[in-house]
Amino acid sequence: MTRAIGVAVWGTGNMGSTSIRSVTAFPGLRLTAVITSSQDKAGKDAAAFGGLDAPTGVSLTAAGPDLEATLATSDAVAYMASGDIRPEEAIADIERCLRAGKHVVTPSLYSLYDPASAPAEWVDRLTAAAEEGGATLLVSGVDPGWGNDALAVTAASLCTRINTITCQEIFDYSTYNQPFAVKVSCGFGGSMDETPMMLLPTIPTMVWGGNVRLIGRGLGIEIDDITEEVERLPLEETVDTVMGPFEKGTQGAFFLKVIGWSGGKRRVVIEHITRIHPSCAPDWPQPDQGVGDHRVIVDGDPKLTITTRADVPGGTRADGGNTTAANRLLGALNWLVEQKPGIYDGLQVPLRSALPAEAETARWS
């Protein structure tokens, strides 16, 4: 039987905990280590952070100068620590893994969703580390990333003509118990006189601009400009959520567009229609069912709409979306370990990479 790929999960937040759960069940993978930035978590079984009923036998290890001994037990690293407000630290961590010969998959470096337009210094550093260690790197997002690259390009292949491609995330955050992301990053419950971190000028392009360029290039056009449009609405009444009440008059919804232009025409658009409660912004696009979904809309011939949603037992739809994003990355490892050292993007890596026959069969158990 083909040996399973040993995976170390770095991080125990939303994506880290999701990855722990996925690695323990994903065909052809085995959990070999979990790395945490918190000394208080070190020594505890990974099951406590992956929502698993049975112990995994893998104890958390604190990141530190002697991490190479932990990395030595693994073939690959699922780097799930945050990189949005600590990009230099995240790059240094990933560089360390690559130099140690570990293949890395991560959603943490937004600029590297499209390596061709990423900062040259970052690309050079990580390419050199990958070549030194004989390893590979894939960066793809959590929107989910496959919806903002491979699915969009696949959808367009079903059309004879393309005017515009729009990737949408439509989500109600009333059941999403992540106060920092919801209140600080997105600004829900905050003053309409203050612009939240996520909506500050240039930040949306930093996060999603790479996806816009990647889709354009994957379909034969060059994106020559990216613009942003943001509309925000206040709550008309106080609402209750899993995080408690959000007061009337505070930010209740936003409609964000990151627009890629080519030859003076809108060609690739990534939209986020996000609410703290379903009662807010009723005239904006709504999910087909429940609290949220993702869509790819090709305005062309034909006009094609693909709607996706994911649910996990006992979790929110955000948990389902995170699971598909993690599984996209983890599922790429079987392909990545066979490639030449270097950085790969979401269009180069097959959306479904072939698994060994015995691993594929296990998926049906």
N, C-alpha and C positions, 0 to 999 in steps of 0.2 A: 504494500500500500504506500502511496506517495506520502512523504512526511509533511505534516501540517506546517504552515508558516507560523513561526512564533512571533507574536505581536506584543509590544509594550505600549500601553496607553499612557500618554503624558497629559495629566489633567483630570480633575474629578468634578468639573462643573456640568452644565447642561450637556455639552457634547462629549465630555469625558465619561460621564456616567452612562450616557447612551452607548458609547463605544465599548465600555466594559460589558454591557449586556449583549451587544451585538457580537463581539469577538468570541464570547463563550458559546454562541450558538451558530456562528457563521461557518458554513462548510469549508474545510481546508485551512482553518485558522485555529490557533490555540493561544490563550492568554498566558503570557510569560512574566509580565511585570506591570505594575501601575506606579507611575511617578507623580508625586504631589509636591506642591510648594509649601505645604503646611506641615510643620513638625508634629503638630497635634494628631494628624491623621496617620503618620508613619506607624507601621506595624499592624494596622488593622486590616482585616480581610477585605478584598476588593468587593465581595458580595454586598457589603453594607452601602457601597456607593453606586452599585449598578442595579439596585433594587431586586437582587436575586434572593431566592429562598434558601438555597444551599451554599455553604462556603465554597470558594473557588480554590482554596489552598494557596492563593497568591496574596502576599501581604504588601501593603503600600510602602514605597521607598521615597524618602525625602530627596528632592533634587539637591545636589551638592557637588563638591569637587571630586568625589570618588564615584561618580555615577557610571563610569565606564564598566565597572564590575556588573552593574545591573543591566546595562545595555548589551553586555556580552552574552546574556541568556536569550537574546531576541534576534530575529532576522529583520524586523521592521518596527517602526514607531508610528503610532497614530497620535500625532501631536495635536492635542485638543485644548491646550492652554490658550488664554486670550492673547491676541496680538494687535488688537485695534488701538489700545492706548499704550502698548509697550512693544512696538515693532522691532526695535533694536535688540531687545532681550529675546524676543521670539526667534529672530533671525540667528542670533548667536546659539540658541538652544538647538535649532534645526541644523545649523552648520556643524555643531558638535556631533549630532547623530549621524549625519552623512559621512563625516570624516572617520567615524567609527565603523563605517561599512553597513549602516542600517538604512534600508529603504524607508522613506518618510512620506506619509499622506497627511494633509492638514487643511483646515479651512481658515487658518489664522492670519494669513498674509494677503489682504485684499488685493494689493497691487500686483501680486503674482498670479492672479486668476488668468491673466494674459501675460505670459512672460515676455512676449515681443514688445509690449509697451511699458513694462515695469522699469523701475529705476535700474540703470545699467550697473551701478555698484552692487546692488543686491543680487542681481542675476550673476554677475561675475564671481562674487563670493560663494554663492551656493553652487554654481557650476563647478568651480574649482574644488569645493569640498566633496561634491558628488564624484568627481573624477578621481580624486585622491582615495576615496573610500570604496570606489566601485559600486556606487549606490544610485538610486533614482529618487526623484521628488515629484509629487503631484499635489497641486494646490487647487481646491475646488470648494465652493461655498455652501452656505446653509440656508439658501432661499427657497428651495434647495438648489445647489449649484448645477445639478444635471438639468434642472428646468430652465436655467439661464444660459445654457450652452448647448449640450448635446441634444436635448429634446427640441429646442427651438430650431436647430439646424435640420434635425430629422423631420420635423413638421413641415418645414419649408420645402423639403425634397418631394413632398406630395402635391405640390402646387406647380402649375406651369408658369405662372407669373406672380411676382411678389412686389407689393407696394411698400408695406410696412410690416415689421414683426414686433409684437408687443408681448412682453413677459410680465404677468401680473402676480402679485401676492396680495390676497384679500383676507384680512384677519381681524378678528375680534379678540382683544386681549383681556376680556373680563375674567377668563378662566386661567390666565397665564401668570402663575405666581412667581414672578421674577422682578422684584421691586426696582432694582438698579436699572435694568434694561428698559422697563416700562416707564418709570418716573423720571430717571435722569437722562438716559440716552434718547428716549422717544419724547419725553416731556409731558406725558399724560398726567393730568392733575396740576400742572404748572400754570403759571401766568401766561396769558396770551400776549403779554408785552415782552416776553423773553423767548428767544429762539433756542430750542433744545439742541444738544450736541449733534444728534444725528442729522438735523436739518440745517445746520450752519452752511453757508455758501462754500462750495468745493468739496465738502465732506461726502455728499452722495456720489459725486463723480469719482472720488478716491475709492469708495467702496464698490460701486457697480460699473464704473467706466471700463474696467478691464473686460467684463462680460459683454458690454456693448461692442467693444472693438473686436473681441473674439468672434462673436456671432457674425458681424459684418465680414470679417476676413474669411470665415468659414463658408460664406456664401458669395465670395468673389468681389466684395466692394471694400473700399478703404473708408473708414470713418474719419472725416476731416475736421469735425467739431463736435463737442458734447456740451449741451446746455441742461439746465435744471429748472423745473417748475415745482413750486410747493404751494399748496393751499391748506389752511388750517381752520378748524371750526371749534367753537367752544361748546361745552355741554349746556343744554337748555334746562336740564334738571340734574340734581345730585343723583348719582347712581351707586349701587352696591356691586362689588366685585370680590374675588377671592383675596384681594389685597386690602379690602376695606372700602370705605366710601371715597368717591371722587366728586369734588364739589362743583355745583352749578357755576358756570362762567369760566372754569378752567379748561385747558385744552382737552378736547374729547375725541378729535379725529384729525388725521392729515392725509392728503393725497399728494404723493411725491412722484415726479416723473424725471427720469434720467434719459435724455434724448440724444441719440446718435444721428448726426447729419452726414450725408454724402452727396456732393454735387448740389447743395442747396435744398435737399429734400430730407424730411424725416424718414429714417429707414429702420432704426432699431430703437425700441423704447422699453425701458424697465420701469414698471410702476409698482408702488406700494400704496394700497388703500387700507389704512389701519385705524381701528377704533378701540376705544376703551370699553365701549358698550354698544350692543347692536342698535340701540335707539338713536345713536348719533349719526348724522350725515345719511339719512335714509335714501336720499336721491343718488348717492354715489353707488358704484357697482357693489353688489352684495354677493356673498358666497352662495353657491347653489344649494348647499346643505350645511347645517351646523355652523361652526364658528369660523371656518376658513377653508380656502383652497388656493391652488396655484393654477394659472392658466397660461397657455401659449396661444396667441391669436395671430394668425397670418391673414392680413388683409391683401388678398390677391385673387387668383383664379385657380381653385375655388377659394372662398373665404372660409378658413379652417380654424376651429377652436378646439383645443384639447384641454380638458379640465382634470386636474389630479388632486387627490386628497389621501391622507394616510392617517390611520388610527392605530394605536397600540392599546392592549388591554389595560384598563385602569389609568390611562394617561390622557393628556389633552391632545388636540390636533397639532399643537406645536411640538409635542413629543413625537408624534408620528412623522412630522416633517423632518425633525432632527434625525430620526432613525433612518429615513431614506437617504439623507445627506451623508450620515456616517457609513451606511452600507455601500453607497456609491464609492466612497474612498477605500473602504476595506475590501470591497469586491474587486478593486483595481490592482490589488497587491499581486495576485496570481499572474497578471500580465506584466506588471512593472518589474518583477524579479527576473524576467527573461530578457529585459531590454538593456541597451547600452547605458552606461552611467550618464546622468544628465537630468534636466528639468523637462517635464512633460505637462501639457495642458489638457483641459477637459474635452477637446475635440480629437486629440491624438489618442487618448486612452479609450478603448471601446466601452460603450455604455454597459455592455454585457461581455465580460471576458470569460472565455471558456474555462471551466473548472475540470480537474481530473474526474473521471467517470464516477469513482466511488464517493467523491465529495459532492458531486451533483446529485447523486441518488439520495444522499443524506438530507438534502434540502426538503425532501418530501416526507420526512419522518414525522 
